[in-house]
Amino acid sequence: MTTTPFITAPASNLPPQEIAKTKAAAKDFEAVFISEMVSHMFEGVGTDPAFGGGAGEDMFRGMLIQEYGKQMAKGQGIGISDQLQKMMIQMQQQR
């Protein structure tokens, strides 16, 4: 099953490399945004002493949350990257 993005990038005179850079930057931003949202969800979750806990789990939890954000943004994400890419292309065309 194929899907199409809700928001398509505007037609531009930018080189394909620049469009690819804006897409990557928009996806990275969306991953960070999702990671921040997920991190707030994990604030109230304690560690289970039977299966770990301690300083190690606290240290690696942030890395786990970052990966959750990357994986969620990797597919269609939550739609921020499409809109952001569109705005970035428009800003570059105005220069």
N, C-alpha and C positions, 0 to 999 in steps of 0.2 A: 504494500500500500504506500503510495507516495502522497506527500502533503506539500502544500505550497505555503510560503510564509504569508502571514496576515498583511504585513506591510512590505511592499516591494521597494527596493532601492530606486531612487530617482535616476532617470537617464542622465548620464554625466559625460563630460569630456575628460575625466580623470583616467590615467592609465590603469590597466587591470591590477598592477602591483599595488597602487594606492588604495584601490577599492578593497583588495584583499587585506591590506593593513588595517583599514577602518573596520572591516568585519571582525578581524582578530581582536582589535582593541575593544570593540563593543562586546564581544563574547567574554573577554577577560573581565570587563567591568561588571557584566551581569553575574559572572561567577563570584566575584567579590561581594556583590550585593546580596546574592542568595546565601553566601557563607555567613554574612553578618546577621541575616534573618534567622538562620538555623542556629547560630551561636546563642542567640537569646532563648531559643527553645531548650537548649542544653543547660542553661544556667541553673535550673531547678533540679536537674537530674544528678543524683549522687552516684558514687562509685560502689560497686558490690565487692565487699572485702573477700568473699569466697572465691572470686574469679579475678582478682587483681587489686586495683585501687592504688593508692599511694602516689608518690611524686611522678612516677613514670606514666601512669594513666593521665594525670593532669597535664603533663608536658605534651603528650601525643594527641590529646583530645583536639587541640587547635588544628593540628595537621589533618586529622580525620574530618573535621568540619570543613576545612578548605577543600578537601577532595570531594566531599558531598556537594559543595557548591559547584565545583568544576564539572562533576558528572551531571548535575541537574541542568547546567547551562549548555552542556555538550550537545544535547538533542535540540529540541525546540525551546527549551528554557521556559521562562515565564513571559517572554515577549519584549523585554526591555532592549535587548540587543538590536532587534530589527528597527525599532524607532530611533535608537541612539545612532545606529549606522546611517540612517536616512538624514538625521540632523547633522552628523559629521560631514557627510558628502556635501550637503547644502552649504555648510560653513566654508568648506574648502573651495567650492565653486565661486563664492563671493570674494575670495581674495584676489 
